[in-house]
Amino acid sequence: MKSNLLTIALLLAGFIVQAQDIQGKWAGILDVGAGKLKVVFNISKSATGYTSTMDSPDQGVKGIPVTSTIFENSLLKISITNAGIEYSGELKGNEITGEFKQAGRTFPLILKQDSGEAKRNTRPQEPIPPFPYHTEEVVFENKKAGIQLAGTLSLPNKEGSFPAVILISGSGPQNRDEEILGHKPFLVLADYLTKKGIAVLRYDDRGVGASTGDFKTATTFDFADDAEAALAYLQTRKEINQKKLGLLGHSEGGIVAPLVASRSKQVDFVIMLAGTALRGDRLLLLQQELIAKSMGVPETEIAKSREVNSNIFAILLENEKEELAKEKARAYLKDFMSKNPPSQKPAGMNEETLINTQLAQVFNPWMLNFLKYDPAPALSKVKCPVLALNGDKDLQVPADANLSVIEQQLKAAGNKKVSIKKYPGLNHLFQEAKTGSPSEYGSIEQTISPVVLQDIAEWILSRSF
């Protein structure tokens, strides 16, 4: 599951100029303590002054529009309404020296003119064609949803009978490579496994890439239906050993895989990479706290955020009707804000807009379902072999809080084919990391630790199904 990282969903808008011409690309490095993020402002001239967009290359975000920007007497001021962010700096020569503020915290940020594209971080594990195995572009149907899912099937050889695994991505719209911040974890994983003699099917999420459907309205249960459609497709392929056909899910995919296995006898094994066993609301509260701490957010702010989120989640869980829950959540936020007014209200954003922004993050189909869903009951119904892996620096799906529950649920139901492993020094993407903070993901060259790749392949090949 991908976090919101440092919230740079920035809305920046027009520049008003009365001095130097500041058209062009301005870039700087934002040091947030637990990692560094490149920030780029793209400024162009319009009939009324200047317009601009913002990029955050390390987060894979481009073209974010600007809300409010003032440039007078060499002083630049930018207000970022929906994230409570402000930037102010002074233009001297080819540099703008200033400060970036968010949620009461201040970071120095120097912007310099940047004429070239952001240099792409090297990804040494990413395979380069031609590949020493057979690949095939495939399309299969989820008849229940009436959609077509497109993917890539990798086979050790064009003919044969191979064990096979279906890769299921984490939360958020993902392509078949589970591409994030310049990394392609599923491409690296598929390449490694296929070279070891294992067939791999990976596919674009519904509504992403070449797959049809609407991602915005989909829930975890819909993604489980998509995975079942992939399973049904591989059952039609003569190259697949039908007694060695399994599912590998990462993050939210680690919820989907056991859910499918709990209701299908056709799944011969399950691999959970940073899969969770906690109900969604509990996982998100824990995730938010750990990530905030890694970014150096003050304990008082963390406590306040946890109070608000836990109360909003409780309202949602206690009220089955969405409109009633939203009405109660709105009243709670209004009361909370009256008693705890923000020290810095985002420019141009009134109380009603702030509340609507908060509610929109919770009241959407995926989040409403995720917060309520408890993976434990499905785990207790999984009878096939299960391999559950986590990194001890994972701040999104904490290892200790989840691995113990996964093992407990599976073994309590009589499943004796359970393998659990926690890796020291690995983060949510199974990279070798310093802190585990999501802000590190893009700056790390490694895509997946070689030890994890080896363990997955050896576990699949050693199974006696």
N, C-alpha and C positions, 0 to 999 in steps of 0.2 A: 504494500500500500504506500502510495506516495504521499509525503506530508506537504503542507503548503510552504515548507522551507521558511526563509525570511520573507515575509509577505511583501513581495515586490509586484503585486498586481496594481501597479501604479497608473494613475490616471493623470497625465500631464497635458496642458492645453496651449495656448498661444503665447508667443514671446512678443513683448512690446519694446521696441528698440528706439533709443534716442541718442545712442553714441556709436560704438564700434559695431561692425557687422559680425554677427556670431554664427552665420550659417555654417553648416557642416556637421561632422561627427565629433562628439566630445566623449572621452572615455576616462574612467578612473576605477580604482580598486577599493572596494568597501571591505574593511577588516572588521568582522563581527566577533572577533575573539576566538570562536571555535572553527573559523574558516574564513576564506576570502571569496568575494563575489565581484566579478567585473560588471560595471554599470556603464551603459552607453546611451547618450542623448543624441538623437538625429534631428538637427534643426534645419528647417527650410523657410524661405521667405514666402509670405502671402500678401494679398492686397491690403490687409489690415495690420500687418506686422509680421509675426513669425508663428509658425506652427511646428510642432515637434512630436516625435515618438520616442519611446525608450525601449532598449533591449537589455536583457539580462542573459548574456551568452552562456554562462555557467549553469543556468537553470533551463536553457533551451527555450527562452521566451523572447519574442521579437515583436516590434510594431505596436507597443502599448501606447495609446493616445494620452496626451498631456491635458491636465485640467486647468491649472492656473499658474502662469509664469510671468514674472515682471523683470525687465532688464532696464535699469536706469542708472546713469552715471557710473557705469562699469560694475554695478552691483546686480547680481542675479538672484532671484528668489523664486522658488518652485514650491507649490503646495500640492500635496498628493491626497486628495480628499478621502477616498474610501479606505485608506490604510493609515491615516493619521501621520503622514510623513511630510517633512519639510526639508528643503535644501536651500541654503543661502551661501553665496560665495562672491568673491571679488575677482574680476577679470584683470590680469596683469600679463601683458604680452600674449603668450600662447597657453597660459594656464589660468584656471579658475580655482582659487583656493577657498575652501569653505567647509561647512558642517552639514551632515546628514542626520536628521532627527526622526526617531520613531519610538512610540510608546514610552516617552520619557527618557529615552537613551539617546546619546549623541556620539556620532562617529565622524572623524575627520575624513574628508573626501576631496581629493585634488583631481580636477578634470583637465585632460590635455587633448589637443586636437589629434584626431586619429583618422588618417586618410585611408587606411587599409582595413580589410575585414579582420575580425577577431581570429586569431590563430587557433586552429582546432587542436585540442589536446590529443596527444598520441594515444592510441589504443592498440598496444602491441599484440593483444590476443585476438583481435578481430581478423578472421580468416579472409584470404584474398583468393578469388577464383583464378584458374580452374581448380575445382575441388576433386580429390581422389575418390569420389563416390558419386552416386546417381542422385540428382535432385529433380523434382517435378512440381510444377505449379498446379495446384488442385483447387477445386471448388466443390463444396458439399452443402446440403440443404438442412436447415432447421425447419422441419415441416410444421412444427407446433407454432413457431413465430412467423412462418412464411418468409424467411430471409435466406440469403446465400452467404456463406462464409468462405473466404478465400485464404489459402495458405500455401505452405511449402512442405512437401514430403521429401525427407532425405532417407535414402536407402544405401546400405553398405555396398550393394551391387544391384544391378538392374533386375536380376532374378535371384530367388532364394526364399528362405523362410526365416524371418528375423524377429527377435523380440522387439517390441515397439513401445514408445512412450509419447503421450500427448502433452504438450506444454501449455499451461494455463496461466495467463498473466495476472499481475496485481491490479489494484484499483486505478481508476482513471482510464481514459481512452488510450489503448496500447496497440501498436502494430505487431506483426508476427515476430519481430525481433525483440519485443518489450523494450524498445528504444527509449533511453532516458539520459539526458545530459551528455549526449555524444557516445554513450555506451550502448551496446547491443547484446545484453546478457543471453537472450535466447538464441541468437545466431552463434555465439561462442559455445554455448552448451550443446546445441544441435550438432555443430561441427565436431566437437570432442566425442560425443556419444556415437555418432555415425561412424567415425573412424575406428571406434572400438567394437563395431559390429551390431549396433543398436539402431533401428529405424526411428525417426523422429518426425512427428507432425506438429508444426506450429502455425498459428493462423491469426489473421487480423481480427481484433474485437469487432463486434457488430457496429456498423456505422463508421468504421475506421478503415483506411486504405482501400482495398478492393472488396471489402465485405459490405453488404447492404444492412439495412435496419437502422434503428434510432438508439444511439448509445445513451442519450440524455434521459430517457424514460426507463432504462433498464435497471434491474436490481441483481443482487447476488444470485437469486433463483433463476433469473433469465440467463445469466452467464453459465449456470449449471446446465441448463437446457442446451446451450451452445456446445458445451463440452460433451454432452451426451450425443449430440449430432456428429461430432468429430469421432467419437467412439464407434458409432454406427457405421460411419464411412470406412474406418479402418477394418471393420469386420467384413467389408466387401473386397478387400485387397488380398490377393493370393500370396503376396510377398510377406505378409504379416503372420507370425506365429500366434494363433488365436488363444493359446494357453499362456502367453507371456505378453499381455497387452495391459499397460498401466497408465496412470496419470501422474504428472508432476506439476504442482502448482506453487507459485511464488506469491507470498503475501496474501492478498485476497484470494488468489488462485489456490493457496493452501487451505482455504475454507471450502472452495468449490470442489476440489478433488475428493475429499472425504464425503462431501454431501452427495456427489454422484455415486461414489462407491457404496454408500449406505443404502442406495435404492437400485443398484444394478449388480448382478452377479457376474457381469461380463468384465468387470475390472479385476485384474489379477494382482495388482500392487499399486500402492500410493506412495508418492514422495512429497513431503511437505517442506518447502523451503521458506522458513520464517512464517509458517502458517500459525494462526492463532486459535486458541481454545477458549478465549474469554468473550463474553457478550460484548457487542460493539461499543456500548457506552462506557464500559469499564476500560476497554482497551484504549479508546480515544483519550480519556482522562489521564491515563498513565502515560501515553505517548506525548501528549501536550506538555505535561510536567517535565518529563525527561529532556525533551528537545529545548524547552525554555531554559532549563538549568544549564544545558550545554552552551547556550548562547549568552549566558551571564545575566539573564533577566532577574531583577531583584525578587527575593522571596515574597515580599508583600504583594508584588504584582502577580506572581504565580498563584498565590493563595486566592487572590481576588478573582483571577481567571477561572480557577478550579471551582470556586463557589458559584459563579454565574453559570458555567457550563453544566455542572452537576445538577443544578436546580432546573435548568432548561431541559436537560435530558430526562429528569424525573417527571416533569410535566408531560413530556411527550409519551413516556412509558405508561403513565397513569391514565391517559385519555385516549381511547381508541379512535375517536372522531378527530380527524386532522384539523378541521376548522376550529373546534373547541380548544384543542391543544395550542394552536397558533394564537388564539385570542388570549388564553391564559399566559402564554409565554410573553406576548406583547405587554400585558399588564405588569408582569413581573419585571421585565427589563425597564419599563418606564419608572416603576417604583425604585428599582435599584439605582438607576441613573440620577434620580432626584436626590437620593441619599448619598450617592458617591459620584458627584459630577467629575467628568474627566478634567485633568489638569490642563490638557491641551486638546481642545475640540478641533477636529480637522477643518481647515478653511472651507467655507461654502457648504458645510454639511450641518443641517439642523438635527434636533433630537429624533424626529420621526425618520429621517433618512438613515441615521445611525442604526436605529432599531430595525428598520427594514433590511438593512445590509446584514445584520446579525441573523435575523430570521431566515433570510434566503439561503444562508449556509447550512441550515438544518432542515428546512421544510422543502426537500426535493425527494423524488422517489428512492434514489439510491441510499441517501443518508438516513431517511426514515426507516428503511428496511434494515440497514446495517446496524444502527443503534439498538434495534430490538432483537436482532438475530443472535442466538446462542449456539455456537458450533458444537458444544459438548454432546447433546443428544445424538447428533449424526455420527460423531466419532464413536459413540458406544455401540453403533450398529455396524461398524466396519470390521469385517472378518478376514480380509486379505492382509498380506504383509504390508507393514507401514514403516517408512524411514522418515523420521522427523529431525530436521537440522536447523540450527540457529547459531548466530554469532553472538558472543557475549558483549559486544559493543552495539548491538542492535537497539536503537532508541525508539523505533517505530513498533516493533513487535518484540518486547523484552523477553529474552531467552528464559530466565528462571521462572517468570510468571506464567509462561505458556507451555514450555516443555513438560513441566511436572503434571499439568492438567491433561495434556495430550496423552501422556503415558498412563495416567490414572484411569482415564475414561476407556482407553482401549483395553487395558489389562483387566479392568473390572468387568468388562463384557466378555472376558474369556479369550481375547486375542493374545496369543503368546508369540506372535511373529512381529514383534515391535522392536525397532532399533532407534535409539535416541542419541544424538550427539550435539554437544555445544562446542563451538570453535573459539579459542581465545584470540582476541584481536580483530575479529571480523565484524563488519557492520550489517545493515539490513540487506545490502546488495551482495553480501559475502565477499567484500573487498577487504584487504588488509588496511586498517584505518587507525588513526591516532585517537580520535574522540568518539567516532560513531555518528557525529552530527550529520544531518542531511546536506549541510552546506559543504561538506567535504566530497560528496559523491563525484561531482564533475571534475574536481582537481586531481583525483586519483587516477593514475594511468591504468592500473589493473582493473579488469572488468569482473572477473570471478577468481577467487583463490584456486590455484591448481589442485590443492589438496581436496577441496570440495568436489571439483570435477572428477577427480580420481575416485573418491569415495562413492559418488553416485553411480558411476559406471561399474565399479566392482560389485556394488550391492545388487544392481540389476542382474548382472551376469552370473552372480553366485546363487541367485534364488532358485529353489526347487519348488516350482508351483504345482 
